[in-house]
């Protein structure tokens, strides 16, 4: 979990407690506890899409309490995708990027949409994270795509980390794509093959360099 997010959440809990907003304190503390429980758990490296979305829902519940009317979120689910396997902590970091770099720079009417799509004709599950934030210019977008493919992250857990883990788990059959229009928003799309060969069995596997 991003330390700044944790500090800001704890500060918000303190502020709400001092203001006597007990119900909101309970809601935010409960969501944070669930978030922490999954993020520090070493039991499961691979989870279902449903579990990843539930984890992300707790993150968004906290941000909604913080940003209030400035932030809305939509979760549009095709249940055919929910039981598919995915690497742990893939969706939430992408949503966090959307909050921080997309909608975080808007003053109002920010919307984040998470949707899952099942395409039986292509034997494919899709997860999309879309925001209506400030977007990314074409030059920077091409640079981000190159950094993502070449595994350049400058010490941060972000796009290239997720891109690499998706490719490793799905043995290069899965993929991650990023689209953006400056001034209109950004969308990240994760392509999940329906037939997945498990690459993590028994004890934890070590991720080797691509």
C-alpha positions in Angstrom: 0.0 0.0 0.0 1.2 3.4 -0.9 2.5 5.0 2.4 0.9 8.4 1.5 -2.4 6.7 1.0 -2.1 5.0 4.4 -1.1 8.2 6.2 -3.9 10.2 4.5 -6.4 7.5 5.5 -5.3 7.5 9.1 -5.4 11.3 9.2 -9.0 11.2 7.8 -10.0 8.7 10.5 -8.6 11.0 13.2 -10.4 14.1 11.7 -13.7 12.2 11.4 -13.4 10.9 15.0 -12.7 14.4 16.3 -15.8 15.7 14.3 -18.0 13.0 15.8 -18.6 11.2 12.5 -18.7 7.8 14.1 -20.4 5.9 11.3 -17.9 7.1 8.8 -15.0 6.2 11.1 -16.4 2.7 11.3 -16.8 2.4 7.5 -13.3 3.7 6.8 -11.6 1.7 9.5 -13.3 -1.5 8.3 -12.4 -0.9 4.7 -8.8 -0.2 5.7 -8.6 -3.3 7.9 -9.7 -5.5 4.9 -7.3 -3.8 2.6 -4.4 -4.3 5.0 -5.3 -7.9 5.7 -5.1 -8.8 2.0 -2.1 -6.7 1.1 0.2 -8.2 3.8 -1.1 -11.8 3.4 1.5 -14.1 1.9 -0.9 -17.0 1.5 -2.1 -16.6 -2.0 -0.1 -15.3 -4.9 -2.9 -16.1 -7.3 -6.5 -15.0 -6.6 -9.8 -14.8 -8.5 -10.8 -11.6 -10.4 -13.7 -11.4 -7.9 -11.4 -11.2 -5.0 -9.2 -8.6 -6.7 -12.3 -6.5 -7.4 -13.5 -6.8 -3.8 -10.1 -5.7 -2.6 -10.3 -2.7 -5.0 -13.8 -1.9 -3.8 -12.5 -1.4 -0.3 -9.8 0.9 -1.6 -12.4 2.9 -3.5 -14.7 3.0 -0.5 -12.0 4.8 1.4 -11.3 7.2 -1.4 -15.0 8.0 -1.7 -15.2 8.9 2.0 -12.2 11.2 1.5 -13.1 12.9 -1.7 -16.9 12.7 -1.2 -18.7 14.4 -4.1 -15.5 14.9 -6.0 -15.3 11.2 -6.8 -17.7 8.6 -8.1 -16.9 5.0 -9.1 -18.8 2.4 -11.2 -18.1 -1.3 -11.1 -19.7 -3.0 -14.1 -19.3 -6.8 -13.9 -19.7 -9.7 -16.3 -19.9 -12.6 -13.9 -18.3 -15.0 -16.4 -15.0 -13.3 -15.7 -15.2 -13.3 -11.9 -13.9 -16.8 -11.3 -10.9 -16.4 -13.6 -7.5 -16.5 -12.0 -5.3 -13.4 -11.8 -2.0 -12.4 -10.1 -2.6 -10.8 -6.8 -2.6 -6.9 -6.6 -3.0 -6.1 -10.2 -6.3 -4.1 -10.4 -6.0 -2.0 -7.3 -2.6 -0.4 -8.2 -4.1 0.6 -11.6 -7.1 2.2 -9.9 -4.7 3.9 -7.5 -2.8 5.4 -10.5 -6.2 6.6 -11.9 -7.0 8.3 -8.6 -3.6 9.9 -8.2 -2.7 10.9 -11.7 -6.1 11.0 -13.5 -9.0 12.1 -11.3 -6.7 13.5 -8.5 -6.0 16.5 -10.6 -9.7 17.2 -11.3 -11.7 19.5 -8.9 -15.0 17.7 -9.4 -17.0 15.1 -11.3 -14.3 12.5 -11.3 -15.5 9.0 -12.3 -13.5 5.8 -12.2 -15.1 2.8 -14.0 -14.0 -0.9 -13.5 -15.6 -3.3 -15.9 -15.1 -7.0 -16.7 -16.0 -8.3 -20.2 -16.2 -11.9 -21.4 -15.7 -12.6 -25.1 -16.5 -16.3 -25.7 -15.7 -16.0 -29.4 -12.1 -15.1 -28.5 -11.9 -17.3 -25.4 -10.9 -14.1 -23.5 -11.7 -12.3 -20.3 -11.1 -8.5 -20.1 -10.7 -6.2 -17.2 -10.8 -2.4 -17.9 -10.0 0.5 -15.5 -11.1 3.8 -17.0 -11.1 7.3 -15.7 -12.3 10.7 -17.0 -9.2 12.5 -15.7 -6.7 14.8 -17.3 -5.4 12.1 -19.7 -1.9 11.7 -21.1 -0.3 13.4 -24.1 0.6 11.3 -27.1 4.4 11.6 -26.6 4.2 10.7 -22.9 1.8 7.8 -23.7 4.2 6.3 -26.2 7.0 6.7 -23.6 4.9 4.9 -21.0 4.1 2.1 -23.4 7.8 1.7 -24.1 8.8 1.7 -20.4 6.1 -0.8 -19.7 7.3 -3.2 -22.4 11.0 -2.8 -21.4 10.3 -3.2 -17.7 11.6 0.3 -16.7 9.9 1.4 -13.5 12.4 3.7 -11.8 12.0 1.8 -8.5 8.2 2.1 -8.3 5.5 -0.6 -8.4 3.4 0.4 -11.4 2.6 -0.3 -15.0 5.7 -2.3 -15.9 5.6 -4.4 -12.8 2.0 -5.3 -13.5 2.7 -5.8 -17.2 5.6 -8.2 -16.3 3.6 -10.2 -13.8 0.6 -10.6 -16.2 2.9 -11.9 -18.9 4.7 -14.3 -16.6 1.5 -15.8 -15.1 -0.1 -16.2 -18.5 3.1 -17.3 -20.2 3.0 -14.3 -22.6 -0.6 -15.1 -23.6 -2.1 -12.4 -21.4 -1.4 -8.7 -22.1 -2.0 -5.2 -20.8 -2.7 -2.2 -22.9 -3.0 1.5 -22.1 -5.0 4.1 -24.0 -5.4 7.8 -23.3 -6.6 11.1 -24.7 -5.2 14.3 -23.2 -8.0 16.2 -21.5 -10.4 13.2 -21.7 -9.0 10.4 -19.6 -7.2 7.1 -19.6 -8.1 3.4 -19.8 -5.9 0.4 -19.0 -7.1 -2.9 -20.4 -5.9 -6.3 -19.0 -6.4 -9.3 -21.4 -6.9 -12.6 -19.5 -6.9 -15.9 -21.4 -9.8 -18.1 -20.2 -7.7 -21.3 -20.3 -4.9 -20.5 -17.8 -2.1 -22.9 -17.0 -1.0 -22.5 -13.4 2.6 -21.4 -13.1 2.5 -21.2 -9.3 2.2 -24.6 -7.7 3.2 -25.8 -4.3 5.7 -23.5 -2.8 6.0 -19.9 -4.1 7.7 -19.6 -7.4 10.4 -17.1 -8.0 9.7 -14.6 -10.9 12.7 -14.7 -13.2 13.6 -11.7 -15.4 12.0 -11.6 -18.8 
